[in-house]
């Protein structure tokens, strides 16, 4: 009997230990707990170091520039990017060949930046009212600060600040630190007949920050970047509340400390803000895995002239009538100031790997992406560049050692002679895989199997990693070449799968035709890349440039050619924008894609939310004086 008792007790103890172990695994494997939810409240983000100072005159950080050295080779200053500190011996010469113009490295156009800054129109009464609740370092009428807050990064704006002038800029810049200060600021602006323009990272490329030249009221630029905290992280329900002025690179760092990511990585992530992503309806490079901004943002608070638009809780999904959140997405500062947002979180991926595939032609690369989009194994990022951009990437390669040059020649020999690829047709697709180890292996197997079916050749992780990282450093090139008499800009669209090849060819041909009609020097640079894929179609980026020395009003000529390309996009079945937005740069095309009733609906919505046009950026034509007359 005693043996039986001992056996029962032992079995009971074993069952208890198994139960306890299961409870431990449940608690530590991310399983949901019941009865309460402890939120993490991170501290304020660390102060931005002086080394991260941003330039007012050109894109990016102050410490990073492309320049030509005494040998005529391009060098990149600084140390933060892969190209930093490197010499790029092929870039300048290759670009001259493409645009068919000899560029003298010593012939640089002198900048007039900062020479013509309009005086502030802010009356003393307005200044005094703001000083009642804002600290001295939260208000500025400094000329360069006001100029920087009066433009984004379109080609026309950057040309204007360097070589001409922007005739209307904000009269004051303010940096509210919390929502209460935003509310007070709005009340004072309304009472003293001033108007407001929200400012995030200032990275937009749609003229969204340009002040209307006929605005007589004092204009206050509301810089949200002091509202930069991650207010709380709900690890169990995988959500976080983040203030709208938080900059992308800082959001990534703070969430990673707690094992999470938003997964939203636009090209501008180093400088753009959460509020800016919402107000422009943004998309990121890893949208295949994490979604676009509308998939990530669960809720947000908008302070309007009529009060605060907010809700009491956030649920996985609701059906509670008209969803104002969807209307605010893409509103570009027309209705109020976004102060905070609740976003979805994702665990940091167990594995992140890069990959790349060479294809004999752009057509075969697009065919690969089409078949890949119909699977459940799409990597986080899949980007296909055309042949001209493939060559551009090669021209950006730093100076190699003797061994590196030998390896490069052997690789080229293999691709061209053994595989039979043609140098003026081949393209490359770069890939980023993220997830658990099993998931990534499955994605890789699917990708390379489909690539092989379309004539693709696996080109290794290093090319994929380099291609992804180049995104951040090549953004500096546009301002570099502008100093050497070349204007350049990118623009994007989305389209159904059956329009991709035709649209890309039509837009390239249209740019060449527009360039030829104007008898401009040399040849235009026009290339494209497929950057995001959907079951129904793709997003395509175009990159355009031309030599402008001796051309009258070259920034306007550039704008005319770009508008011609945009007209061709619409005629070929593309969208007006995929993620850049409308601003004032594309508003003339709205009547081609929206019915009169829809345009009127948008105007009435603006009038209902902001009847006095307190938010006066006039993006998308909303709040214009001529419409209110």
N, C-alpha and C positions, 0 to 999 in steps of 0.2 A: 504493500500500500504506500509505504514511504517513497518508493521509487516512482510510483504513479504521480504522487503529489509533486515530487521534484520535477518530473517531466512536464506537468501542467504549468508549474511556476516558471520553468525555463522557457516554455513556449510563449507564455504570457509576456515575459520580459522581452523575448525576441520580437513579438508583435509590437510592443510598446516602442522598442528601439527603431523598428522599421517605420512606425507612424511618426516618431519624432524626426527621423531623418527626412521623411517625405515633407513634413512641415518646414524643416530647415531649407530643403531644396526649393519649396514653393515660395518661401519668403525671399530667397536670394536669387531665384531664377526669373524675377520680374513678374511673377503671378500677382493678380490683384488682391489687395487686402480689403477687409471689411471694417466698417466702423471708424471712419475718420481718414483724413488725407493730409499728411504733413507736407506743406510746401517749402521748398528751398527758397530762401531770399538772399541771392548773391549780393555782395557789397558793390559799391560803385566801381566802374571800370577804372583801371589805372590811368593816370594822366598821360596824355599823348606826348611822347618824347620830342625834343627839338629836332631830332633826326628825321622825324616823320612830318616835318613841315611841308605843306602843299604849296605849289606855285600858284600865283595869281595870274601870270601871263600865259602860261602854257599848261598842257595836261600834266597831271601827276605830281609826284614828289619833287621837291626842290633839288634833291641830290642826284636826280637821274636825267640825263640828256644824251641824245645822239649828237655827235659833232664830227667834223672831218679833221683829221690830223695833218701834219705837214707833208706826209707821203701821199695824201689824197685818199686815204682809207678812212672808213667810218669807225668811230670808237663810241662806246657807251660808258658814261660815267657812273659812279656810285657802286654799290655792292649788293643791292637787294634782289636783283633778278639774275637769271642764268646768263644773260648777255652782258651784265654789268662788268666793267673792267676788261671787256674783250674787244679785240679788233675784228672788224668784218670786212675783209679785203675785197670781197666781190660785190657788195651791195651797191655802191655808188655807180660803178661801171655797168653793172647789170641793168640798173634802172635807166641809165642813159640810153642803153640799147633798146629797151622796151618802148620808151617814149620818143625815140629817134631825135633826140636833142642833145647837144654837147653841154654838159653842166660844168661850169668852172667852179671848183670848190671854194675859190676865194671871192667869188661874186655873190655876196649875200646882201639881201635887202635890209637896210637898217630899220630897226623898229622905232616907232613913235609912242610906244606904250606909256601911258600915264601923262601924256603932254596935254590932253584936252579932256579934262574931267569936269562936267557941269557942276556948278555950285549947288549946295543943298538948298531946298526951298522950305525946309521945315521951320515953322514959326516957333517963337520962344514958348508960347503957351503949350504947344504940343510937347516940346522937350521937357518943360517943367512937370507936366502931368505924368510923363513916363518916368521921370526921375523920382516921383513919389513912391514908386513900388519896385523899380529896377535899380540894381547897383550900378555905379558908374561904368564898370567893365561890361555891363549888359547893353549898353547903348553906344553907338558910334556914328559920327558923321564924317569919318575919315574918307578921303576921296578914293583911295585904292580899295578900301573895304566896300564902299558903295558901288564902285565899278564892278568888282568881282561878283557882287550879288545882283548885278543887272544883266548877266548873260550866262548862257550855258556853253556848250561846246560844239555848236554847228560851225561849219567852215566859215560862213558869213560873219558870225559873231567873233570868232578868233581873228579873222582878217581885220575886222573893224577895230578891235582894241589894239592891234599892232600897228596898223598903217593908216587908219582913218579916225573915226570916233563913234561912240554910241551917244546919241544926243539926249536921251532920257534915261536916267538911272534912278535907283531909289534915293530918297532924301535922307533916310536914316536906316541903320541896321540895328536890330535888337535880337537878343539871345534869351528868350524866356527859359526858365529852369524847370517849370512845372505847369500843370494844367491850369491852376488858379491864375497864374500870371498870363497865360494865353487868354483866358476869359476877360481879365481886367484890360489887357491890351486891346481886345476887340471892342470893349465898351468905350474906351477912350478914343479910339479911332473913329467910331461912329459919332461920338459926341462932338468931336473937334473937326469933323469933315476931312479925315484922312482916309487912306485906303491901304490894303495889305496885300502882299504877295508872299506866300510860303516859300521857304528855301530849305532844301535838304542838303545833298552833296554837291549840287550845281553841275551834275554831269549830263544833263539832258541834251539831246541833239535835235530839238524841235522848236527852238526859239521860245520855249515855254516861260523863260524868265525875263524875256525882253519886256521892258515897260512900254505900254502904249504911249506914243509920242504926244497924243492929244489929251493925256490925263493931266488935268490942272491941279488936282488935289495933291497934298504931300503924300508920297509913297513910302511905306515902311516895309522893308524886307524882314521877314520873320524867320530867322535862322533857328532851326529846331535842334541843332546838334548838342545843346546842353541837356536836352531831354534824352539821355543816352543810356539809361539803365535797363538791365534785365530785372524787372520788378519781382517776378517769382517764377520758379520752375516747378511744375507738378510732374514729378518723375513717374508716378504711378499711372496717371492718365495721359502722359506724354504731351503736355502742353506747356507753354510759357507765355508770360505777359511781358512785352518789351516796349519801351518807349519809342516813339516814332522817329526820333532823331538819332537813334543808334546806327552807327556805320557798319556796313557788312562785315569788314574784316574783324571788327571788335565783337560783333555778335558771334561769329564763328569761334573766336578764342574763348569767350565766356561760356558758351554752351558746351564746348569741348571739355572744359574743366569738370563738368558734371556728366560727361559721357554721352552728350547729345549733339545733334546738328539739325538745322532747318533744311539743309540741302539746297538752299537757293544760292546759286553762284552766277550772277550776271557778269559780263565782262568788266563792269565798273565796280565790282564788289569791294575794292579797296577804298572807295570814296563815297559810293551812293548809300542811301539810308533806307530803313524799313518803310518809312512814310512815303518816300519817293517811289519805292517799288509798288506800293499800293496805288498811289495816285497816277502812275503811268501804266498800270496793268502789266507788270514786268514778267519776263521769262528768264530762266537761268540755263547755264550750260548742262546741268544735270537734271533737267526737267523730266527725262524719261523715268527716272527712279523716284523723284520726290514731287514732281508736279510743278506747274506754274504757280505764280503767286496766289491766284484765286483758289488753288487747291490746298495751299499751305496755311493761308490766313483764315482763322475760324471766326474772328470778330474783331472790331476795332471801334475806337471812340473818335468821333469827329465833333469839334467845337464849331458851331455855326453862329451867325448873327442872331438866329432865333433861339439858340440854346444848344445843349449838348445832346448829340445823338449817341445813345448808349443803351445797353440792355443788361439785365440783371444776372444772366448766367449764360454759359456756353454749353450746348449739347452737341452730340455727334452729328445730328441732322434735325431740322425742324420744318414744319409746314405751318407758318404763322402769318400768312398773308404776304403782302408785297415786301420783298427783301431789299431794304435801302442799301445794304452793304454792296450789293451787286451794282447798284447805280453809282456809288461813290468810286468803285474801282475804275481807274482811268479818267477820273474827273479833273486831274491836272490842276488842283488848287482853286477850282472855281466855286466851291461851296463852303469851304472852311479849312480848318487846320486839324489834321490827324495827330492825336497826342499819344496814343498807345494802341497796341494790337495784341490779340491772343493768337498764337501760332501753333501749328502742329510741330511736334518734335519726332525725330527718328534716332534710334541708337546709333552711335558712331559705328561705321561698318567694321566688321572683323577684318576684312581684306579690302585693300584698294590696289588695283593693278592697271597698268596701261597696256595698250596694244596698238598695232597699226597694220594696215593692209594696202599694198600697192595694186592698182588696177590698170589694165592697158588703156582704158578710156574713161571719160566722165560718164558716158552712157552706161557702161558696165558697173560703175560705182553706184549710180542711181538705181539700177536694177537690183543690186545687192541690198541697198537700203530698203527698197520696196518689199522684198521678200523677208527681210529681217523684221520689218514693222508688223508683219502678220504673225509673229511668234510671241511667246511669253517670256523670251530670254533677251530682251533688248538691254544693252548696257546702259549705265547712267548717262554717258555722253557718247554720241556718235556724230562725227563731223567729217564731211567730205569736201575737199578743196578741188577746184578745177586745175587745169595744167599750168596756167599762169601763176596761180598762188602756190602750186607745188614748186615751181621754179623760184618764186619769191622766198619760200622757206629755205631752199638750198642756198640762195644768195645771202641769207642771214646766218649762215654757219660761220663760227669764229675761225680764226687762223688755226691751222692744224699742225701738229708735229710731222716729221717725216714719216713716221710709222702710221699716223692717222691719215696722211695723204695717200699712202700706199693702200691702206685698207679701203679708203674711199674709191680708189681706182678699181680695186678688185670687185667691190660691190657693184659699181657702175657696169663693169664688164659682164658680170653675171646677169644683171637685170636686162641689159640691152642686147647682149650677144647670145646668151643662153636662153633666157626667157623670151626674147624677141620683142620686148616693150620698146616703144618709140619715145624719144626724149621730148617731143613736142606734143604728145598725146597723153602720156601716163599721168595718173592722179594718185592721191593718197587719202585714205580714211584713217583718222585717229580715233582711238577708243579709250574710255575710262570705265573699268568694271568696279563696282562696289557691292558689298553684301557679305554674307557668310561664305566660308571657303567652298562649300558644296555648290552654292548658288553661282559664285563666280566661275567655278570650273564648268558648270553647265552652260553658262552664257558664252564662255570662250569656245567651247565645243560647237555650239550652234553658230556663232559668228564665223568661225574659220571654215566650217563646213559649207555654209551658204556662200562665203566669199570665194571659195574654190570653185563653186558652180558657176560663178560669174568671171572666172579667169583671174581671180585675185591671188596675190602672193603675200604670205604673212611676213611683215617687215620688222617685227620685233617691238618690245616694250619701250625701248629708248626713244624711238621715233614718235611713239604715241605720247610719252611723257613730255618730250620736247615740244611737240605741237600744242599740247594743252597749256604748258607754261608760257609759250611765246605770246599767247593771247594778251598777257598783261604788259609785256615789254614793248610789243609793237605798237601799242596805243600811242606811244610817244613819237612815232615817226611822222605823223601828220603835221605836227608843229615844226619838226626839223626840216621837212622838205619845203614847207611854206617859206622859210627863210631863204631857200635856194630857188625861188620863183616857180614853185610847183604847188598847186592847190589839190587837196585830196579830201575825200569824205567817204563814209559808208552809208548805205541805206538798206532796208530789209523789207521783206514781204513774206506772205505765206500763200500757198496755192495747193489745189488738189494734185494728186500724183500724175494724172494724165496731162497736166499742163507744164510739168517741171522743165523738161528738155526744151520744148518750144519757147517757153517764156524766157529762159536763160539766154537762148540764142537771139531772140527778138530784142531783148534789152541791150545786149552787147552791140547788136547791129545798130540800134537806135542811137546809142551814144556815139558810135563812130560816124554815123550820118550827121548828127548835130554838130560834132566837132568839125567835120569836113565843110558843112554849110557855112560855118563862121570863119573858115580859112585860118584856123588857129595853128600855131607852130607845132611841128612834130606830129605825134600820134597820141591818142588818149590811152591811158591805162584803165582797163575795165575787166574785172574778174569777179568770180563768185564762189561761194561755198554753201553747202547745205549744212545747216547747224542744228536743226531739231527735226525729229520725225514724229509723225502721228499715224494712226491707222488710215486716216483719210488724206494725208498730204504732208507737206514739209514747210519749213522756214528756210528761206534763202537770203543770204547777205550778199550785197554787191559792194565792190570797192572801186572807186573811180578817181582818176587824177589826170591833170594835164598841166603843161608848162604855160605860164601866163606872162612872162616878161614881154612888154610891148603891147599887151592886150588892154584895151580900155575897159575900165570897170570890170575886172576879171571875176570878182566875187559874184557880181550879178550874172555874168555869163555862165559861171559854174552853176548858179541856181537855176538858170533857164534850162541848161542841159539836164540837170537832175530832174527838173519837173517834166521834161520830155521823156526821160526814162520812167518816171512814175506814171505818166499817161500811158506809156506802152505796157507797163505792168498791169494796170487796170484793164486795158484793152485785151490783154492776153489771159485774163482770168485770175490775176493775183489780188491780194488784199492791199488796202491803203497802208496798213501797218501790221506788224506781228507783235512787237513789244516796245518799239520806241515811242509810240503815242502819236498825237496830232499836233498839240501846241498851236503855234501860229504858222509853222513851217508848211503844214499840209492841209490847213483848213480850207483852202480853195477847192480841194477835191471832195469835200464832204457831200456836196450836192449831187455828186456822181454816184455815191454809194448809199445815200439815205434818201428816203422819200420826203417831200415837203412836210408832210404831217409829222414825221419823225424828227426832222430838224426843228419844227415848231414845238414839239413836245420837250425837246432838250432846252430850248430857250425859256419855255414856261417853267420848267423845273428850276432853272437858275433863278428866275424871277421870284418864284415862291420861296426858295430857301434863302436867297440873298437879294431882297428887293431893292436895296440901295446900292448894289454892286460894291459892297465893301471889299470883296476879293476881286481885284481889278486887273488881273493878268490878261484877261480877254482871250484865253486859250479856247480853241475850237469856235471862236467867234462869239462866245457867251459873254454877255454883259457889255457889248460894244455900245458906244453912245448912239451910233446911227440906228441900232436896233431898238433902243429905248425911246427914241424921238417919235 
